[in-house]
Amino acid sequence: MNPFKLAITQGPRPIGTWMMTGSDTVAEAMATVGFDFLVLDQEHVPVDSLEAIRIDRAIRSSNSNTIPLYRLAWNDTVLIKRALDGGATSLMVPFINNVEEARKAVEAAYYPPLGKRGFAAIHRASRYGTDPNFICKAQEELCLILQLETPEAIDNLVDMAIDGVTGFFIGPGDLSAAMGHIGNPSHPDVQAKISEGLVKCQQLGLPCGIVGGNPELVNKYQKMGFSFVALGSDMSYLLARAHEQLAAVKGEKLSISGGEVY
């Protein structure tokens, strides 16, 4: 069974982080930390299919308990097919706003009869054709997460909970922008919409995830009942430590503005 899918549906609640450097070396190192999942970002990081395989391989070889969660560049049939054929088992598809877009993602991700995924016998996912149970596992173990990044998406959430959708992820950054509060996901209106999306998922019995830029926010989201939460990113950890060390050497007061909203 896909450990990430099992964790978000049955517990314990997994904690992850975002991979923004696009580096397989950094991913390999981050996998040693103990995160349950690492978000392999292909939307805002220029990581192509072959680079994603290298990052995936680095993560899994470093720590078999840390699962790569692919955040794809778009809801695109070819991108979904390439990620899955390349060995992805957990996908997060961005900017899904309605049931038609949800259905497109499901059709691209699953083989018939549920979907329309193109079939190839020999690729990395099937252990190059040597896994006789690949088709069955591909259907059962796939974890398909749809990202909700606009008020419209949260309004349409119930309709998007179709067969094949494992759960949802609320993107606070784009949601705040769509609501006229760009860069401020802590705005009360944005937080109210986030809560609305979470409650709808809970009523449907489906997992709902989110990302927070600091431990306090992540703890808040956990207490709210989110099924999986990402904390910061590899890039934020790198920069924060660099700022801290440089400020200490210069005898300066550390001052870092801004945050991560994804």
C-alpha positions as CSV (number, residue, x, y, z in Angstrom):
1,M,0.0,0.0,0.0
2,N,1.1,3.5,-0.7
3,P,2.3,4.7,2.8
4,F,1.4,8.4,2.1
5,K,-2.2,7.4,0.9
6,L,-2.5,5.2,4.0
7,A,-1.4,7.9,6.4
8,I,-3.7,10.7,5.1
9,T,-6.7,8.4,5.0
10,Q,-6.1,6.4,8.2
11,G,-3.3,8.2,10.2
12,P,-1.1,9.0,11.8
13,R,-1.1,12.5,10.3
14,P,2.0,12.9,8.1
15,I,4.2,16.0,8.2
16,G,6.2,17.1,5.1
17,T,8.0,20.0,3.5
18,W,8.3,21.6,0.1
19,M,11.2,21.0,-2.2
20,M,11.9,24.3,-4.0
21,T,15.6,23.9,-4.8
22,G,15.1,21.4,-7.6
23,S,18.2,19.6,-6.4
24,D,18.4,15.8,-6.0
25,T,21.3,16.2,-3.6
26,V,19.2,18.5,-1.3
27,A,16.3,16.1,-1.6
28,E,18.5,13.2,-0.6
29,A,19.7,15.1,2.4
30,M,16.2,16.3,3.4
31,A,15.0,12.7,3.3
32,T,17.3,11.9,6.2
33,V,15.5,14.5,8.4
34,G,12.5,12.4,9.1
35,F,9.7,14.1,7.1
36,D,6.9,11.7,6.1
37,F,6.7,13.3,2.6
38,L,8.6,15.8,0.4
39,V,6.6,17.8,-2.1
40,L,8.5,17.5,-5.4
41,D,7.4,20.8,-6.9
42,Q,7.2,21.0,-10.7
43,E,4.8,24.0,-10.8
44,H,7.0,26.8,-9.5
45,V,10.4,25.0,-9.9
46,P,11.8,24.2,-13.3
47,V,12.0,20.5,-12.8
48,D,11.2,18.4,-15.8
49,S,10.2,14.7,-16.0
50,L,13.8,13.3,-16.1
51,E,14.9,15.6,-13.2
52,A,11.8,14.5,-11.2
53,I,12.9,10.9,-11.6
54,R,16.4,11.7,-10.3
55,I,14.9,13.6,-7.3
56,D,12.4,10.7,-6.6
57,R,15.2,8.2,-6.8
58,A,17.4,10.2,-4.4
59,I,14.6,10.5,-1.8
60,R,13.6,6.8,-1.9
61,S,17.2,5.6,-1.8
62,S,17.9,7.9,1.2
63,N,14.9,7.0,3.3
64,S,12.2,4.5,2.3
65,N,9.8,6.0,4.8
66,T,9.8,9.4,3.1
67,I,7.4,9.6,0.1
68,P,7.8,12.0,-2.8
69,L,4.5,13.9,-3.4
70,Y,4.7,15.3,-7.0
71,R,3.1,18.7,-7.4
72,L,2.6,18.8,-11.1
73,A,3.0,21.9,-13.3
74,W,-0.6,21.8,-14.5
75,N,-3.7,19.6,-15.0
76,D,-2.2,18.2,-18.2
77,T,-2.8,14.6,-19.5
78,V,0.8,14.2,-20.7
79,L,2.4,15.6,-17.6
80,I,0.3,13.3,-15.4
81,K,1.1,10.3,-17.6
82,R,4.8,11.0,-17.6
83,A,4.9,11.4,-13.8
84,L,3.1,8.1,-13.3
85,D,5.2,6.2,-15.8
86,G,8.3,7.7,-14.2
87,G,7.4,6.1,-10.9
88,A,5.2,8.7,-9.1
89,T,2.6,7.1,-6.8
90,S,1.3,10.3,-5.2
91,L,0.2,13.3,-7.3
92,M,-1.0,16.8,-6.4
93,V,-2.7,18.5,-9.4
94,P,-2.8,22.3,-9.1
95,F,-5.6,24.8,-9.7
96,I,-8.7,22.6,-10.0
97,N,-11.8,24.7,-9.9
98,N,-14.7,22.5,-11.0
99,V,-15.9,19.0,-11.6
100,E,-15.0,19.0,-15.3
101,E,-11.3,19.8,-14.3
102,A,-11.5,17.2,-11.6
103,R,-12.7,14.6,-14.1
104,K,-9.9,15.4,-16.5
105,A,-7.3,14.7,-13.8
106,V,-8.9,11.4,-12.8
107,E,-9.2,10.3,-16.4
108,A,-5.5,11.1,-17.0
109,A,-4.3,9.3,-13.8
110,Y,-6.2,6.0,-14.0
111,Y,-6.3,3.2,-16.4
112,P,-9.7,2.1,-17.8
113,P,-12.4,1.6,-16.8
114,L,-12.1,4.5,-14.3
115,G,-9.9,6.6,-16.5
116,K,-8.2,6.9,-19.8
117,R,-4.5,6.7,-18.9
118,G,-2.4,5.6,-21.8
119,F,-0.8,2.2,-21.4
120,A,2.8,1.2,-21.8
121,A,4.3,-2.1,-20.6
122,I,7.9,-1.1,-20.0
123,H,8.7,1.9,-17.8
124,R,10.2,2.8,-14.4
125,A,6.8,2.4,-12.7
126,S,6.4,-1.2,-13.7
127,R,10.0,-2.0,-12.9
128,Y,10.6,-2.0,-16.6
129,G,8.0,-4.6,-17.3
130,T,9.1,-7.0,-14.6
131,D,6.3,-6.4,-12.1
132,P,3.4,-8.7,-12.9
133,N,1.1,-6.9,-10.4
134,F,1.8,-3.4,-11.7
135,I,-1.7,-2.7,-13.2
136,C,-3.5,-3.7,-10.0
137,K,-1.1,-1.7,-7.8
138,A,-1.2,1.3,-10.1
139,Q,-5.0,1.6,-9.6
140,E,-5.1,0.7,-5.9
141,E,-2.1,2.6,-4.7
142,L,-2.4,5.8,-6.6
143,C,-3.0,8.9,-4.4
144,L,-4.6,11.7,-6.3
145,I,-4.8,15.1,-4.5
146,L,-6.6,18.0,-6.1
147,Q,-5.5,21.5,-5.2
148,L,-8.1,24.1,-4.3
149,E,-6.7,27.6,-4.8
150,T,-9.7,29.8,-5.5
151,P,-13.0,30.6,-3.7
152,E,-14.8,29.0,-6.7
153,A,-12.9,25.7,-6.1
154,I,-13.9,25.5,-2.4
155,D,-17.5,26.4,-3.4
156,N,-17.4,23.4,-5.9
157,L,-15.6,21.0,-3.6
158,V,-18.4,18.7,-3.0
159,D,-19.1,18.2,-6.7
160,M,-15.4,17.5,-7.3
161,A,-15.3,14.6,-4.8
162,I,-15.7,12.1,-7.6
163,D,-14.5,8.5,-7.7
164,G,-10.7,8.4,-8.0
165,V,-10.0,11.6,-6.0
166,T,-8.2,10.7,-2.8
167,G,-8.4,14.1,-1.2
168,F,-7.8,17.8,-1.5
169,F,-5.1,20.4,-0.7
170,I,-5.9,24.0,0.0
171,G,-3.3,26.4,-1.3
172,P,-3.3,29.4,1.0
173,G,-1.1,31.6,-1.3
174,D,-3.2,31.5,-4.4
175,L,-6.4,31.5,-2.4
176,S,-5.4,34.7,-0.7
177,A,-4.5,36.3,-4.1
178,A,-7.8,35.2,-5.6
179,M,-9.6,36.8,-2.7
180,G,-7.9,40.1,-3.0
181,H,-5.4,39.6,-0.1
182,I,-2.3,38.5,-2.0
183,G,0.5,37.5,0.3
184,N,-1.7,37.5,3.3
185,P,-3.2,34.1,3.9
186,S,-3.7,35.0,7.5
187,H,-6.5,37.5,6.6
188,P,-9.7,36.6,8.4
189,D,-11.6,36.2,5.2
190,V,-9.0,33.8,3.7
191,Q,-8.8,31.8,7.0
192,A,-12.6,31.5,7.0
193,K,-12.6,30.1,3.4
194,I,-9.8,27.7,4.4
195,S,-12.0,26.5,7.3
196,E,-14.9,26.1,5.0
197,G,-12.9,23.9,2.7
198,L,-11.7,21.8,5.6
199,V,-15.2,21.3,7.0
200,K,-16.5,20.2,3.6
201,C,-13.7,17.6,3.3
202,Q,-14.4,16.4,6.8
203,Q,-18.1,16.0,6.0
204,L,-17.2,14.0,2.9
205,G,-14.8,11.9,4.9
206,L,-11.9,12.9,2.6
207,P,-8.4,14.0,3.6
208,C,-7.5,17.7,3.3
209,G,-4.0,19.1,3.4
210,I,-2.4,22.5,3.6
211,V,1.0,24.2,4.1
212,G,2.3,26.5,6.8
213,G,5.4,28.7,6.8
214,N,6.2,28.2,10.5
215,P,5.7,25.7,13.3
216,E,3.0,27.8,15.0
217,L,0.9,27.9,11.8
218,V,1.4,24.2,11.2
219,N,0.4,23.4,14.8
220,K,-2.7,25.5,14.3
221,Y,-3.6,23.6,11.1
222,Q,-3.1,20.3,12.8
223,K,-5.4,21.3,15.7
224,M,-8.0,22.4,13.1
225,G,-8.0,18.8,11.8
226,F,-6.0,18.9,8.6
227,S,-5.0,15.4,7.5
228,F,-1.6,16.3,6.3
229,V,0.5,19.5,6.6
230,A,3.7,20.7,5.0
231,L,6.1,22.9,7.0
232,G,8.2,25.4,5.1
233,S,10.6,24.4,2.3
234,D,14.2,23.3,1.7
235,M,14.9,26.8,0.4
236,S,13.5,28.5,3.4
237,Y,15.5,26.4,5.8
238,L,18.7,27.1,3.8
239,L,18.1,30.8,3.7
240,A,17.0,31.1,7.3
241,R,20.1,29.3,8.5
242,A,22.4,31.4,6.3
243,H,20.8,34.6,7.5
244,E,21.2,33.5,11.1
245,Q,24.8,32.5,10.8
246,L,25.8,35.6,8.8
247,A,24.0,37.9,11.3
248,A,25.8,36.2,14.2
249,V,29.2,36.7,12.6
250,K,28.5,40.3,11.8
251,G,27.0,40.9,15.2
252,E,23.8,42.1,13.7
253,K,20.2,41.6,14.8
254,L,18.5,39.0,12.6
255,S,15.7,40.5,10.6
256,I,13.9,38.5,7.9
257,S,10.8,39.8,6.3
258,G,8.2,38.0,4.2
259,G,6.9,34.5,4.4
260,E,6.0,31.5,2.3
261,V,2.5,31.2,1.0
262,Y,2.9,28.7,-1.9
